[in-house]
Every structure is written in C-alpha cells, then in structure tokens.
Amino acid sequence: MKFSVIKQRRLWWIISSVAILSGLIAMAISWSQFGSPLRPGLDFVGGTRLQVELDCSKQNNCDKPIDTKAVREVLDSKGLGSSSSIQVLGKDQRGLSIRTKALDVDQRTQLATDLSAKIGAFDPQKTQIDTVGPTLGRQLFQSGMLALVLSFGGILLYLTFRFQFDYAFFAFVALFHDVLITIGSFSILGLVQGVEVDSLFVVALLTIIGFSVNDTVVIYDRIREVIQLDPDQPINKIVDDAVNQTLTRSINTTLTVLLTLLSIYLFGGETLKNFALALIIGFAAGAYSSIFIASTLFAWWRQRNVQRKPVAVTDSIPPSN
C-alpha cells in the first residue's frame, strides 16, 4: 500500500506547530526566570558547582533524605545564600548539587566540610567540583553561537548551489524545525526537571544540523531526478513517490542511530546523558521533518507557483460557414 505524505500534510504541519509553540512558550518562561531561553549550565554563566552524594556505607548516614533547609543554612552562614542554587538529586534524595559564584580552593574545601558536618558524610568517590570563570563561560557561549550560525549559513549555501534556492530554503526550514524542537524540549526539561545546558549541548545541536539534513537531501535528490525525466508529472505525485522510495532507508538509518544513542543515554553515565538525549530528540525530529515537513512544504510551494502562472491565451478563429 502506497503511503501518501501529501494527503495529510496539514496534520503534519499542525503537529510540528504545536511542538514548536510549546517550546517557544517554555523559552519565554525560562527567559523570565533565568534571563535566557534555556536553564544555563556552569559552562555558560561561570561559577562553582559542588556535586556530592551521601556515603551510605556509614551507619545511619542515609536514614533520611537531604534537607534543603539545612543546606541553605550552611550557605547563608558563608554569605552564599542569595547567589546559590540548590538541587537535591536521585530517587532517594541522597545526592546534592549546589551552584554558587566562583570559589577558590580553600572556600570550596571549607564549604564541603561544613556541609558534611551538617547533613552527613559524603562519598569521596562521588564528589565532583567544577569551577568556570565568567569570562570563559561567555567565550564558550559566543563561540557556540558563532559555530551554529556558520553551520546554518554553510548548509544553506551548499544546498542552493547543489539544487535550487527553493529546495535549499525548505531544507533550511526543516533544519530550523529540528533545532527549535530540541531547544524547546530542553527548555521544558529545564523548567520541569531542572535540566541545564552546557557546552556539550551546543555540540549536540551542531551534530543534529549535520545529520538531519541528510534524509532531506536524499528525498530532494529523488524529486529532482524525476522532475528532470518527466517535468509534466504533478508535483504531489512526484513527492509522494520520492518519499515512498526513500522511506525504508530513512527509517532504517534513523533507528540504527537511535538505538546507539539510547545505549549511551542508559549506560553512558551522567556526563553524557543530556548530550545523548539532545541527539535522540534532534535525530527523531530530523527524520520526521525530512519526510513530513521539507517534502510537503516543497510540494505546496511548487504547486502554488504552477497555479499562479498565467494561462496562455490563443486567438480563436471563428468557424467559417
């Protein structure tokens, strides 16, 4: 049975619009709370992050979850209460993540000691302390944004050179769709789950930009080939045929990559977890947009242009009696 992507194109557009709109609303709320569309991590804003976990091998050390009120009292005693954020981690609430302004080595050591005395002994194997200066954080953010803009521009130029401008434009729209879906999803996760974005998130966006355009290029290649061989075929039929001919390849390629990323997400540890999640969302959105968004928008545009072309009027010769 032949699958018609054109027949339900309004449905695909509505699904994408709802997903993007949800992300934009989350970004607006995030901006009001954090001053940015996403919850920024230490890499971008600078400061010190202390991540610890209670040592449950010690007797009575893990009898109750970490009390944020006790943690706040320790931070207030150090003059860090107003500039710090506290997050209790884990299902049993035995982990703790604190982000403060940049602290030197002595200040970090003293803070860890005071927290341990107040809420319990920490496992030294699970203690992590990171410090990034505000200047480095700003440079990382600017470099990341520059890399994203250059990659967008480079892909748009390449596709315009390889195909035509309307192919390139709608491939760019699909690419922007994938990035917006990924950023919007992380904006929602930042509000609901406290998920922060770091420099690895920018790497994930660049990877998504490079990967998700592949399926669009394959479908466009097939469309262009058929148009050159038989330009009189209706564009809707050409697009439907092109999608059906490449659908199996697109699904198989995407599933293979997603299975690998799912393994990284489940077993790659905390450091790679959000990176893998961003790629999972972006690659899934990329497969969807290549099949349902880039191709249907292109067909709509070409069909609209054909309908708007003036019909040639030929002089009629009255029949002779």
Disulfide bonds with the S-S distance in Angstrom:
Cys56-Cys62 2.11
